[in-house]
Each structure stands twice: as C-alpha cells, then as structure tokens.
Amino acid sequence: MRKFLKVSGLILFGLLTVIFFGAFEGDPQTVRNPTDAVLFPHHRVIDVYIEVDEAELQNMFDQARMEEYIMCNVVYNGYRIKNVGIRPKGNSSLAQARNSTSNRYSFKLDFNHYIKGQNLFGITKINLNNGFSDPSFMREYLTYEISEMLGLETPRTTYVALYINGQYFGLYLGVENIDENFVRDHFAYGYGDLYKPEGTGANLVYIDDDPQSYPGLALQTNEKTSDRSSIVEMLKVLQEGTYEELEKVLDIDSFLKYYALCMAAGSMDSILGGMSHNYYLYDNNGRFVMIPWDFNMAFGGFGGFGGARGSGDTFYIDSPAVNMASLPIVNRLLANEEYLERYHEYLRRIIDGYLNDELFNSRVEEVAAMIDPYVKNDPTALYSYEQFLASFNSTDGRSSGLIDYNSVRVEAILKQLSGELPSKSDGSDTANISFSRIPVADNEGLNAPVNAMPLRNNRNAENIDPLEMLPEETLVQLIKEWESTASSETGEATGTGSVGSTEEEITVVKGHEITAQMREWILLKMESQMANIVVQNRNFQNPDAMRFGAAREERVQNMQPPDMQAPQGMPADAGGMAEGRPNMQPPAEMPDFNIGGRAREEAAQIPEESDDLTRSETITIYASMLALGLSITILKLKRKI
C-alpha cells in the first residue's frame, strides 16, 4: 500500500507539473504574467480613456514645453483609476507637436503623482509614445520584442487606442516606465542606483573621481541617499582596470546584447550614436546592467549612417560607434576575443531568429493587420495612411521600408560575420564617422540638424547647455546666420538687438562668445526647424504600398468578427478592425480600481475575449480534475491505513 501511495504521489507531482507548464504554454506573444494580460498585451490594441477638464487640457497643450502635470481620470483597458497625473513628454517629439496644430504629444501617465502609493497592478507610470519619426509605427515595438527575446531586462509595451473626453485621439504605443518599480520587478536586488545617461558622462568616459564631473549621469532612484561613487568606480575600472576587475563591476552580457540589438536593428539613436543616450544603467548589487530604451528610429530611421540614408548595407558590425575613441566601453569589450565572439553569437541569434526574412516579414504583416484600422482613422496622425502603407516594403533611395531594410541589413551582417565583407573600417571611408542629420517626419529628406532637438527645459538633461551638444560646424553656421540676420533686420523684427551689444551676459561655447540674445535666437532657430517635420504629403501614393495594403486589408477582413461594432469614438468606417469591442462597457460603467493596492490577482479574473478554450486551458482543467481526484483517493487510503 505504501508503494502505491508513493507511485500515486509521483503521478500527482507529474500532473501538477503539467498544470504549471500548461498554464504558460503558447506562442511567443503569450503573456508572461497576469499583469501583462491587463497592461501590456501583445495580441491586440487596448483602449485607454482619459477624462479631463477641457480648459486644463488646453492649457496643458498651450504650455506643453513646461511638461507640467494636470489631473485626470483614466480608464485603462477596462480599469478605472482616478486622480492620475498626465503631462506631455519628449524632446524632439515634443518640439514637433509644439510646432504643429494637432496637439499630437507623447504623454506620461503617473498614477502615483497626486495620491502617493496609488498604482495600477503595481505600475505607477506608463508612457504613451506618439510615433514620432516612424510612419510604420512599429520600429520601437518590434525592437523591444527582439530585446526581450535576447533576455535583456526590457520595458513592456502595448498598442493603445487613446480617447480623450470620449473622442478617439489616436494610436499610441504604451511603454512601461523605467523607474524604481521597474527595477524591483525585474531584479532580485531592486534597491540599487538607476541612471538615465544624457549629456556629459553618457559616453562612459572616465574624467576624475568627482561624481559632479558627470552631470549627464542622472539618478532616477536613491537621489537623496546615493553618493554616486559606484558608477565613478565602474568608469575608472572600464578605463584602467583588467577584464577580471571589469567583470566584477559590469554585467558584460547585458552590454554585448545591447550592442548586438542596436547593430542588428540599425539603432544609432543610442549609445552608439553621437549623442550617447537612450539607455539606462542599473547598479544591480555592485554590477552595472544595461537597460535598453527608445527605439523609434531603429530600422534605418536615424539618417546618415552607412552611405545612403537607411540603406543598412555599409555599417561595420565591429566598429559601430560614431567615434570609437570617444566610447571606451565599445573599444574595451570588442577588443577582447572572448567578448567579440560572444557579441557575434548574439548577432547570429537575432538574424537567424527574429530577423529571419520569413519570420520578420510575417511579424510585420501581423502587427500591421492589428493596428491598420487605428492608423487609418487616426485624427492626429503624424503621417498619412498612404505613408503608413509605404513604410513596409518600398524604397525610394532616401528612405527604406522595414522589410527591405531588414533584408539588406541581415545580408550585410551575414557577409561580415563570414568574412566575405570587412567588419571594420580601414580608415579609407567615413561610413561610421559623421552623423549630422536626422530624418524628418515624412521619412524623406534630411533637413534638420541632429542636435537641433534639445529644448531649454529638457527634463532629462537639466544641467546640459543645448548649444554644447551642437557640432561646432553647426554652431558656427548658426552664429553666422544670426550675425547676418541681426545686421540686416531690425532688432524688433528679429528679436535679437544689435550685434555689438555689450550689456548682455556673454558665455563661451566651444570657444565662441555667445550673447544672451544670440543664444535666444539660436535656440528659437533650433526649435523652429522642427516645424519642417510636420510637413506631410497626404497625396503620396506608391503602387507597391497599395498592393501590400490591399493584401493586408483582405487579411484583416477575414479576421473580423461578425456584426462587429467600432469602439466608442472611432469613426464608423473602421469596420476593418481585427480586434472588436462588442462587449466593451462605456467608461462611466467601468469599475473603479482599488486605489493603492497592487491587486495583481485581479488580472486573473479578466474574461477571455473568446468563449473557446485554448489547448493549454483544456489541459490545465483536465489535469486539475485528475489531480484533485487522485488527491482525494490518496487521503481516503491514508485514513484506512
């Protein structure tokens, strides 16, 4: 009998194992935990309703550059949470919206801003990105999927149909905020220092032992308690220490994976570009980890690298930085044979896996079908629907579609890995040297200086002089333009005053004397150039894009549930929506969220959109019933014994 009980116990253990793994069985888009099912699903577009006073909303738009919060109520995918902070966010995207009439800002939602401790399933902040510089509206989304596939600690994302006061405002990308909640969710040790590099120190060059020498390494956690000595020590070891010492203070793998991600996806608006930004550093109990961030200019969206803009075929994989000498972390790691080979393996994993032509093309079409109706009916879109269609597989010589770019890029990487093409520059070309331009919003042409973006009150670079971020040649050109304008027009017309004014405060930038009025004119000039970004060619047509769109439209129609109704606030002709909301309650009838509680278990109570059970659910139910029956039998036998 005891032998029977042992056997039964083993069977029970096996069944419980089936239950556990069956619950998480599924395709790559299966959610990792219940929170993802509510906040960051990857199989559909979720609805987010903002309820806010109209006058306060308009004032926020009018004063967008101040990035000040106002109070609103939010219904996030069916869960209402009151007294939430919302504000515009961004740098270049914010400048673009300010110079347009659409109020198409990116936003930050802060559930914790007005009521401390308030959160939505443990999340206190979510970013709503407006799709700046990305007519495909999926560069960032896809790159984050690759990042997660590599095993990097990656912010979660989801597509959001945003409604403001009952009206459809547009399609946005919801992105998990990287903050103290993020590190506590993603790391066993969640109380370390988190940095967002932007400015002096962001290139990780060791200067001296004084933390004040690195104003661009901005703390996001422990601001009042950290002495920042650990990051200075890491930079010192990076420059002077041995590889053994470096491994003690730096998570080498996270950096190599991040390099591989940026290289494979062609993301130069990163640490590899001239501005050395768009990443986070986290001190994970003594070892710094790289956390990826901001990929809206991936897949050829950042102009100027590798010959023709966005061509993707002349970018050396082993000398990826704009100026290798100014980025020691790249030099040190890629100079090590073991690290170099590991980096190459990560590249192979990406291009043989996610970026494999068949898999990538299928994923692009799948995501395009999911967001198509929301893009088509977006009232504040930065791009026309035709530009959206053209952004997948059309190339015009100056810009490249996602599918075309990826195919060319993967082929170039494979040839460099095999030795058929050189993986490093011999110095005879400038393919990886200069980044003086960025793409404009129609994804065509190069007419905005790369460093024309910084705003005077940029929250992420409060200690940085925007003029210091300009290349010297650009600064000289702007100074000449100012002198010419000021001398040919009146001060009243130009807002500058006389060139020879000596009553103003003078600062020296890159060896050039800058008066206060000259500075103001240059900064306004920098921001005004962003007005060019809002130019949209609504009549743009492309035969390949139309055929691609027609094929996808047919696919969408086949996915459409019968008698589907468009969501509230969506135009009536949005009938091609792949994800209907026939049972969606209006915001007024949605339940209030339990303020202050993490309540992650509530996610498990969300009803499935389909009444059909998945295979994993069926397995789980049957296994649970068998396990329960077997448990009862064993208990009865025990009592008899």
DODREN-80389 format. One record per residue (C-alpha): residue in three letters; x, y, z; residue number from 1. Coordinates in steps of 0.5 Angstrom, whole numbers, plus 500, padded with zeros to 3 digits. Example, Ala and Ser with C-alpha at 12.3 -4.5 7.8 and 13.67 -1.06 7.14 Angstrom:
BEGIN
> ala, 525, 491, 516, 1
> ser, 527, 498, 514, 2
end
This chain:
BEGIN
> met, 500, 500, 500, 1
> arg, 506, 505, 502, 2
> lys, 509, 503, 495, 3
> phe, 502, 505, 492, 4
> leu, 502, 512, 496, 5
> lys, 509, 513, 493, 6
> val, 507, 512, 486, 7
> ser, 501, 516, 487, 8
> gly, 505, 522, 490, 9
> leu, 509, 522, 484, 10
> ile, 504, 522, 479, 11
> leu, 501, 527, 483, 12
> phe, 507, 531, 482, 13
> gly, 507, 530, 475, 14
> leu, 500, 532, 474, 15
> leu, 502, 539, 478, 16
> thr, 508, 540, 473, 17
> val, 503, 539, 467, 18
> ile, 498, 544, 470, 19
> phe, 504, 549, 472, 20
> phe, 507, 549, 465, 21
> gly, 501, 548, 461, 22
> ala, 498, 555, 464, 23
> phe, 504, 558, 461, 24
> glu, 504, 554, 454, 25
> gly, 503, 558, 448, 26
> asp, 506, 562, 442, 27
> pro, 512, 568, 443, 28
> gln, 506, 573, 444, 29
> thr, 504, 569, 450, 30
> val, 504, 574, 457, 31
> arg, 509, 573, 462, 32
> asn, 504, 574, 468, 33
> pro, 497, 577, 469, 34
> thr, 500, 584, 470, 35
> asp, 502, 583, 462, 36
> ala, 495, 581, 461, 37
> val, 492, 587, 463, 38
> leu, 497, 593, 462, 39
> phe, 502, 590, 456, 40
> pro, 498, 585, 452, 41
> his, 502, 584, 445, 42
> his, 496, 581, 441, 43
> arg, 491, 587, 441, 44
> val, 490, 594, 441, 45
> ile, 488, 596, 448, 46
> asp, 483, 602, 450, 47
> val, 485, 608, 454, 48
> tyr, 480, 613, 456, 49
> ile, 483, 620, 459, 50
> glu, 477, 624, 463, 51
> val, 480, 631, 464, 52
> asp, 477, 638, 465, 53
> glu, 478, 641, 458, 54
> ala, 480, 648, 460, 55
> glu, 486, 645, 464, 56
> leu, 487, 640, 458, 57
> gln, 488, 646, 453, 58
> asn, 492, 650, 458, 59
> met, 497, 644, 458, 60
> phe, 498, 644, 451, 61
> asp, 499, 651, 451, 62
> gln, 504, 650, 456, 63
> ala, 507, 644, 454, 64
> arg, 514, 646, 454, 65
> met, 514, 646, 461, 66
> glu, 512, 639, 462, 67
> glu, 507, 640, 468, 68
> tyr, 502, 635, 470, 69
> ile, 495, 636, 471, 70
> met, 490, 632, 474, 71
> cys, 485, 627, 470, 72
> asn, 482, 620, 471, 73
> val, 484, 614, 467, 74
> val, 480, 608, 464, 75
> tyr, 486, 603, 462, 76
> asn, 484, 597, 459, 77
> gly, 477, 597, 463, 78
> tyr, 480, 599, 470, 79
> arg, 478, 606, 472, 80
> ile, 484, 610, 477, 81
> lys, 482, 617, 479, 82
> asn, 487, 623, 480, 83
> val, 492, 621, 476, 84
> gly, 497, 626, 473, 85
> ile, 498, 627, 466, 86
> arg, 503, 631, 462, 87
> pro, 507, 632, 455, 88
> lys, 514, 629, 455, 89
> gly, 519, 628, 450, 90
> asn, 525, 632, 447, 91
> ser, 524, 632, 439, 92
> ser, 517, 629, 439, 93
> leu, 515, 635, 444, 94
> ala, 518, 640, 440, 95
> gln, 515, 638, 433, 96
> ala, 508, 638, 437, 97
> arg, 509, 645, 439, 98
> asn, 510, 647, 432, 99
> ser, 504, 644, 429, 100
> thr, 497, 645, 431, 101
> ser, 495, 637, 432, 102
> asn, 497, 637, 440, 103
> arg, 500, 630, 438, 104
> tyr, 504, 630, 444, 105
> ser, 507, 624, 447, 106
> phe, 505, 623, 455, 107
> lys, 507, 621, 461, 108
> leu, 501, 618, 466, 109
> asp, 503, 618, 473, 110
> phe, 498, 614, 478, 111
> asn, 502, 616, 484, 112
> his, 503, 623, 482, 113
> tyr, 497, 626, 486, 114
> ile, 496, 620, 491, 115
> lys, 502, 617, 494, 116
> gly, 502, 609, 493, 117
> gln, 497, 609, 488, 118
> asn, 498, 604, 482, 119
> leu, 495, 600, 477, 120
> phe, 497, 593, 478, 121
> gly, 504, 595, 481, 122
> ile, 505, 600, 476, 123
> thr, 506, 607, 477, 124
> lys, 508, 611, 471, 125
> ile, 506, 609, 463, 126
> asn, 509, 613, 457, 127
> leu, 504, 614, 451, 128
> asn, 509, 615, 445, 129
> asn, 506, 619, 439, 130
> gly, 510, 615, 434, 131
> phe, 515, 621, 432, 132
> ser, 519, 619, 426, 133
> asp, 516, 613, 425, 134
> pro, 511, 612, 419, 135
> ser, 511, 605, 420, 136
> phe, 509, 606, 428, 137
> met, 512, 599, 430, 138
> arg, 520, 600, 430, 139
> glu, 520, 601, 437, 140
> tyr, 515, 596, 438, 141
> leu, 519, 591, 434, 142
> thr, 526, 592, 437, 143
> tyr, 523, 592, 444, 144
> glu, 521, 585, 442, 145
> ile, 528, 583, 440, 146
> ser, 531, 586, 446, 147
> glu, 526, 581, 450, 148
> met, 528, 575, 446, 149
> leu, 535, 577, 448, 150
> gly, 534, 576, 455, 151
> leu, 535, 584, 456, 152
> glu, 531, 587, 462, 153
> thr, 526, 590, 457, 154
> pro, 521, 595, 459, 155
> arg, 514, 592, 457, 156
> thr, 510, 595, 451, 157
> thr, 503, 595, 448, 158
> tyr, 499, 599, 443, 159
> val, 494, 604, 446, 160
> ala, 488, 607, 442, 161
> leu, 488, 613, 446, 162
> tyr, 481, 617, 447, 163
> ile, 481, 624, 451, 164
> asn, 474, 626, 453, 165
> gly, 470, 621, 449, 166
> gln, 474, 622, 443, 167
> tyr, 479, 618, 439, 168
> phe, 485, 622, 440, 169
> gly, 490, 617, 436, 170
> leu, 494, 611, 436, 171
> tyr, 500, 611, 441, 172
> leu, 505, 606, 444, 173
> gly, 504, 605, 451, 174
> val, 511, 603, 454, 175
> glu, 513, 601, 462, 176
> asn, 517, 607, 465, 177
> ile, 524, 605, 468, 178
> asp, 524, 607, 475, 179
> glu, 524, 604, 482, 180
> asn, 518, 600, 481, 181
> phe, 521, 597, 474, 182
> val, 528, 595, 478, 183
> arg, 524, 592, 483, 184
> asp, 520, 588, 479, 185
> his, 526, 586, 474, 186
> phe, 532, 585, 479, 187
> ala, 532, 581, 485, 188
> tyr, 536, 586, 488, 189
> gly, 531, 592, 487, 190
> tyr, 534, 598, 491, 191
> gly, 540, 600, 487, 192
> asp, 542, 606, 484, 193
> leu, 539, 607, 477, 194
> tyr, 542, 612, 472, 195
> lys, 539, 615, 466, 196
> pro, 545, 618, 462, 197
> glu, 544, 624, 457, 198
> gly, 550, 629, 457, 199
> thr, 557, 630, 460, 200
> gly, 559, 623, 462, 201
> ala, 554, 619, 458, 202
> asn, 559, 616, 453, 203
> leu, 562, 613, 460, 204
> val, 569, 616, 459, 205
> tyr, 572, 617, 466, 206
> ile, 574, 624, 468, 207
> asp, 576, 624, 475, 208
> asp, 574, 621, 482, 209
> asp, 569, 627, 483, 210
> pro, 561, 625, 482, 211
> gln, 560, 632, 480, 212
> ser, 564, 632, 474, 213
> tyr, 559, 627, 471, 214
> pro, 552, 631, 471, 215
> gly, 550, 627, 465, 216
> leu, 549, 621, 469, 217
> ala, 542, 623, 472, 218
> leu, 540, 619, 478, 219
> gln, 533, 616, 478, 220
> thr, 533, 613, 485, 221
> asn, 536, 614, 491, 222
> glu, 537, 621, 489, 223
> lys, 538, 624, 497, 224
> thr, 542, 618, 499, 225
> ser, 547, 616, 494, 226
> asp, 554, 619, 494, 227
> arg, 554, 616, 486, 228
> ser, 561, 613, 488, 229
> ser, 560, 606, 485, 230
> ile, 559, 609, 478, 231
> val, 565, 613, 478, 232
> glu, 569, 607, 480, 233
> met, 566, 603, 475, 234
> leu, 568, 608, 469, 235
> lys, 575, 608, 473, 236
> val, 576, 601, 472, 237
> leu, 573, 601, 465, 238
> gln, 579, 605, 463, 239
> glu, 584, 603, 467, 240
> gly, 583, 596, 470, 241
> thr, 583, 589, 468, 242
> tyr, 578, 585, 465, 243
> glu, 577, 581, 471, 244
> glu, 576, 587, 475, 245
> leu, 571, 590, 470, 246
> glu, 567, 584, 470, 247
> lys, 566, 585, 478, 248
> val, 563, 592, 476, 249
> leu, 560, 591, 470, 250
> asp, 555, 586, 467, 251
> ile, 558, 585, 461, 252
> asp, 553, 580, 457, 253
> ser, 548, 586, 458, 254
> phe, 552, 591, 454, 255
> leu, 554, 586, 449, 256
> lys, 547, 584, 448, 257
> tyr, 545, 591, 447, 258
> tyr, 551, 593, 442, 259
> ala, 548, 587, 438, 260
> leu, 541, 589, 439, 261
> cys, 543, 596, 436, 262
> met, 547, 594, 431, 263
> ala, 542, 589, 428, 264
> ala, 536, 593, 428, 265
> gly, 540, 599, 426, 266
> ser, 539, 603, 432, 267
> met, 544, 609, 432, 268
> asp, 540, 614, 436, 269
> ser, 543, 610, 442, 270
> ile, 550, 610, 446, 271
> leu, 553, 608, 439, 272
> gly, 551, 615, 436, 273
> gly, 554, 622, 437, 274
> met, 549, 623, 443, 275
> ser, 551, 617, 447, 276
> his, 544, 617, 450, 277
> asn, 537, 612, 450, 278
> tyr, 539, 607, 455, 279
> tyr, 539, 606, 463, 280
> leu, 545, 604, 468, 281
> tyr, 543, 600, 474, 282
> asp, 547, 598, 480, 283
> asn, 545, 591, 481, 284
> asn, 548, 590, 487, 285
> gly, 555, 592, 485, 286
> arg, 555, 590, 478, 287
> phe, 552, 595, 473, 288
> val, 547, 593, 468, 289
> met, 545, 596, 461, 290
> ile, 537, 597, 460, 291
> pro, 535, 599, 453, 292
> trp, 531, 605, 452, 293
> asp, 527, 609, 446, 294
> phe, 528, 605, 439, 295
> asn, 523, 610, 435, 296
> met, 529, 611, 430, 297
> ala, 531, 604, 429, 298
> phe, 531, 600, 423, 299
> gly, 534, 606, 419, 300
> gly, 530, 611, 422, 301
> phe, 536, 615, 424, 302
> gly, 539, 618, 418, 303
> gly, 546, 619, 416, 304
> phe, 550, 612, 417, 305
> gly, 553, 607, 412, 306
> gly, 552, 611, 406, 307
> ala, 545, 612, 403, 308
> arg, 540, 614, 409, 309
> gly, 537, 608, 412, 310
> ser, 541, 603, 407, 311
> gly, 543, 599, 412, 312
> asp, 549, 595, 408, 313
> thr, 555, 599, 410, 314
> phe, 555, 599, 417, 315
> tyr, 561, 596, 420, 316
> ile, 559, 591, 426, 317
> asp, 566, 591, 429, 318
> ser, 566, 599, 429, 319
> pro, 559, 601, 431, 320
> ala, 560, 608, 435, 321
> val, 561, 614, 431, 322
> asn, 567, 616, 434, 323
> met, 570, 609, 437, 324
> ala, 576, 613, 441, 325
> ser, 570, 617, 445, 326
> leu, 567, 611, 447, 327
> pro, 571, 607, 451, 328
> ile, 566, 601, 453, 329
> val, 566, 599, 446, 330
> asn, 573, 599, 445, 331
> arg, 575, 595, 451, 332
> leu, 569, 590, 450, 333
> leu, 570, 589, 443, 334
> ala, 578, 589, 443, 335
> asn, 577, 582, 448, 336
> glu, 577, 576, 443, 337
> glu, 572, 572, 448, 338
> tyr, 567, 578, 448, 339
> leu, 568, 579, 441, 340
> glu, 566, 572, 439, 341
> arg, 560, 573, 445, 342
> tyr, 558, 579, 441, 343
> his, 558, 576, 434, 344
> glu, 554, 570, 437, 345
> tyr, 548, 575, 440, 346
> leu, 548, 578, 433, 347
> arg, 547, 571, 430, 348
> arg, 542, 569, 435, 349
> ile, 538, 576, 432, 350
> ile, 539, 575, 425, 351
> asp, 537, 567, 425, 352
> gly, 531, 568, 429, 353
> tyr, 527, 574, 430, 354
> leu, 530, 578, 424, 355
> asn, 530, 572, 419, 356
> asp, 526, 574, 413, 357
> glu, 520, 570, 413, 358
> leu, 519, 571, 421, 359
> phe, 520, 578, 421, 360
> asn, 516, 579, 415, 361
> ser, 511, 575, 418, 362
> arg, 511, 579, 424, 363
> val, 511, 586, 421, 364
> glu, 505, 584, 417, 365
> glu, 501, 581, 423, 366
> val, 503, 587, 427, 367
> ala, 501, 592, 421, 368
> ala, 494, 588, 421, 369
> met, 493, 589, 428, 370
> ile, 494, 597, 428, 371
> asp, 492, 598, 421, 372
> pro, 484, 601, 423, 373
> tyr, 487, 605, 428, 374
> val, 492, 608, 424, 375
> lys, 487, 609, 418, 376
> asn, 483, 613, 423, 377
> asp, 488, 617, 427, 378
> pro, 485, 624, 427, 379
> thr, 492, 627, 430, 380
> ala, 497, 622, 426, 381
> leu, 504, 625, 424, 382
> tyr, 504, 621, 417, 383
> ser, 498, 620, 412, 384
> tyr, 495, 613, 412, 385
> glu, 499, 612, 405, 386
> gln, 506, 613, 408, 387
> phe, 504, 608, 413, 388
> leu, 503, 603, 408, 389
> ala, 509, 605, 404, 390
> ser, 513, 604, 410, 391
> phe, 514, 597, 410, 392
> asn, 517, 595, 403, 393
> ser, 518, 601, 399, 394
> thr, 525, 604, 398, 395
> asp, 526, 611, 395, 396
> gly, 533, 612, 395, 397
> arg, 533, 616, 401, 398
> ser, 529, 612, 406, 399
> ser, 527, 605, 407, 400
> gly, 522, 600, 408, 401
> leu, 522, 596, 414, 402
> ile, 522, 589, 410, 403
> asp, 527, 592, 405, 404
> tyr, 532, 595, 410, 405
> asn, 532, 589, 415, 406
> ser, 533, 584, 409, 407
> val, 539, 588, 406, 408
> arg, 542, 589, 414, 409
> val, 541, 582, 415, 410
> glu, 545, 580, 409, 411
> ala, 551, 585, 410, 412
> ile, 551, 582, 417, 413
> leu, 552, 575, 415, 414
> lys, 557, 577, 410, 415
> gln, 561, 581, 415, 416
> leu, 561, 575, 420, 417
> ser, 563, 570, 415, 418
> gly, 569, 575, 413, 419
> glu, 566, 576, 406, 420
> leu, 566, 583, 408, 421
> pro, 570, 587, 412, 422
> ser, 567, 588, 419, 423
> lys, 572, 594, 421, 424
> ser, 573, 600, 417, 425
> asp, 581, 601, 415, 426
> gly, 580, 609, 415, 427
> ser, 579, 610, 408, 428
> asp, 572, 611, 409, 429
> thr, 567, 616, 413, 430
> ala, 561, 611, 413, 431
> asn, 561, 611, 421, 432
> ile, 564, 618, 422, 433
> ser, 559, 623, 422, 434
> phe, 552, 624, 424, 435
> ser, 550, 631, 422, 436
> arg, 543, 630, 420, 437
> ile, 536, 626, 422, 438
> pro, 530, 624, 418, 439
> val, 524, 629, 418, 440
> ala, 517, 627, 420, 441
> asp, 515, 625, 413, 442
> asn, 521, 620, 413, 443
> glu, 524, 623, 407, 444
> gly, 530, 628, 406, 445
> leu, 535, 631, 411, 446
> asn, 534, 638, 413, 447
> ala, 534, 638, 421, 448
> pro, 541, 638, 425, 449
> val, 541, 633, 429, 450
> asn, 542, 637, 435, 451
> ala, 537, 642, 434, 452
> met, 533, 638, 438, 453
> pro, 534, 640, 446, 454
> leu, 529, 644, 449, 455
> arg, 531, 649, 454, 456
> asn, 528, 646, 460, 457
> asn, 529, 639, 458, 458
> arg, 528, 635, 464, 459
> asn, 533, 629, 462, 460
> ala, 538, 634, 461, 461
> glu, 537, 640, 466, 462
> asn, 545, 641, 467, 463
> ile, 547, 641, 460, 464
> asp, 547, 647, 455, 465
> pro, 544, 645, 449, 466
> leu, 549, 649, 445, 467
> glu, 555, 645, 448, 468
> met, 551, 639, 444, 469
> leu, 551, 642, 437, 470
> pro, 557, 640, 433, 471
> glu, 562, 646, 432, 472
> glu, 561, 647, 425, 473
> thr, 553, 647, 426, 474
> leu, 554, 652, 432, 475
> val, 559, 657, 427, 476
> gln, 554, 657, 422, 477
> leu, 548, 659, 427, 478
> ile, 553, 664, 429, 479
> lys, 554, 667, 422, 480
> glu, 546, 667, 421, 481
> trp, 545, 671, 427, 482
> glu, 550, 676, 425, 483
> ser, 547, 676, 418, 484
> thr, 540, 677, 421, 485
> ala, 542, 682, 426, 486
> ser, 545, 686, 422, 487
> ser, 540, 686, 416, 488
> glu, 534, 687, 420, 489
> thr, 532, 691, 426, 490
> gly, 532, 688, 433, 491
> glu, 524, 689, 433, 492
> ala, 524, 684, 427, 493
> thr, 529, 679, 429, 494
> gly, 528, 679, 437, 495
> thr, 536, 680, 437, 496
> gly, 538, 687, 438, 497
> ser, 545, 690, 436, 498
> val, 551, 685, 434, 499
> gly, 555, 689, 438, 500
> ser, 551, 690, 445, 501
> thr, 556, 689, 451, 502
> glu, 551, 690, 456, 503
> glu, 549, 683, 456, 504
> glu, 552, 677, 459, 505
> ile, 557, 673, 455, 506
> thr, 558, 666, 455, 507
> val, 563, 662, 452, 508
> val, 561, 655, 448, 509
> lys, 566, 651, 444, 510
> gly, 571, 658, 444, 511
> his, 566, 662, 441, 512
> glu, 563, 668, 445, 513
> ile, 555, 668, 446, 514
> thr, 551, 673, 448, 515
> ala, 544, 672, 451, 516
> gln, 540, 675, 445, 517
> met, 545, 671, 441, 518
> arg, 543, 665, 445, 519
> glu, 536, 666, 445, 520
> trp, 536, 667, 437, 521
> ile, 540, 660, 436, 522
> leu, 535, 656, 441, 523
> leu, 529, 659, 437, 524
> lys, 532, 657, 431, 525
> met, 533, 650, 433, 526
> glu, 526, 649, 435, 527
> ser, 523, 653, 429, 528
> gln, 527, 648, 425, 529
> met, 522, 643, 428, 530
> ala, 517, 646, 424, 531
> asn, 519, 643, 418, 532
> ile, 518, 636, 421, 533
> val, 510, 637, 421, 534
> val, 510, 637, 413, 535
> gln, 506, 631, 411, 536
> asn, 505, 629, 404, 537
> arg, 498, 627, 404, 538
> asn, 498, 625, 397, 539
> phe, 503, 621, 397, 540
> gln, 502, 614, 393, 541
> asn, 506, 608, 392, 542
> pro, 504, 602, 388, 543
> asp, 508, 597, 392, 544
> ala, 505, 600, 398, 545
> met, 498, 600, 395, 546
> arg, 498, 592, 394, 547
> phe, 501, 591, 400, 548
> gly, 496, 595, 404, 549
> ala, 490, 591, 400, 550
> ala, 493, 584, 401, 551
> arg, 493, 586, 409, 552
> glu, 486, 589, 408, 553
> glu, 484, 583, 406, 554
> arg, 487, 579, 412, 555
> val, 484, 584, 417, 556
> gln, 477, 583, 414, 557
> asn, 478, 575, 415, 558
> met, 480, 576, 422, 559
> gln, 474, 581, 423, 560
> pro, 468, 578, 428, 561
> pro, 461, 578, 425, 562
> asp, 457, 584, 427, 563
> met, 463, 588, 430, 564
> gln, 462, 595, 432, 565
> ala, 467, 600, 432, 566
> pro, 470, 603, 439, 567
> gln, 466, 609, 442, 568
> gly, 470, 615, 439, 569
> met, 472, 611, 433, 570
> pro, 470, 613, 426, 571
> ala, 464, 609, 423, 572
> asp, 468, 607, 417, 573
> ala, 473, 603, 422, 574
> gly, 470, 596, 420, 575
> gly, 477, 593, 418, 576
> met, 479, 593, 426, 577
> ala, 482, 586, 427, 578
> glu, 480, 587, 435, 579
> gly, 473, 589, 436, 580
> arg, 470, 591, 443, 581
> pro, 463, 589, 442, 582
> asn, 462, 588, 450, 583
> met, 466, 594, 452, 584
> gln, 463, 598, 457, 585
> pro, 463, 606, 457, 586
> pro, 468, 609, 461, 587
> ala, 462, 611, 466, 588
> glu, 460, 604, 468, 589
> met, 467, 601, 469, 590
> pro, 469, 599, 476, 591
> asp, 474, 604, 480, 592
> phe, 480, 601, 481, 593
> asn, 482, 599, 488, 594
> ile, 487, 605, 490, 595
> gly, 494, 604, 493, 596
> gly, 493, 596, 492, 597
> arg, 498, 592, 487, 598
> ala, 492, 587, 487, 599
> arg, 495, 583, 481, 600
> glu, 491, 577, 483, 601
> glu, 485, 581, 480, 602
> ala, 488, 580, 473, 603
> ala, 486, 573, 473, 604
> gln, 479, 575, 473, 605
> ile, 479, 578, 467, 606
> pro, 474, 575, 462, 607
> glu, 477, 572, 456, 608
> glu, 475, 575, 449, 609
> ser, 473, 568, 446, 610
> asp, 469, 563, 449, 611
> asp, 473, 558, 446, 612
> leu, 478, 554, 451, 613
> thr, 485, 554, 449, 614
> arg, 489, 548, 449, 615
> ser, 493, 550, 455, 616
> glu, 487, 552, 459, 617
> thr, 484, 545, 457, 618
> ile, 490, 541, 459, 619
> thr, 490, 545, 466, 620
> ile, 483, 544, 467, 621
> tyr, 483, 536, 466, 622
> ala, 490, 536, 470, 623
> ser, 487, 540, 475, 624
> met, 481, 535, 476, 625
> leu, 485, 529, 475, 626
> ala, 490, 532, 481, 627
> leu, 484, 533, 485, 628
> gly, 481, 526, 485, 629
> leu, 488, 523, 486, 630
> ser, 489, 527, 492, 631
> ile, 482, 525, 495, 632
> thr, 484, 518, 494, 633
> ile, 490, 518, 497, 634
> leu, 487, 522, 503, 635
> lys, 482, 516, 504, 636
> leu, 487, 511, 503, 637
> lys, 491, 514, 508, 638
> arg, 486, 514, 513, 639
> lys, 484, 507, 512, 640
> ile, 492, 505, 513, 641
end
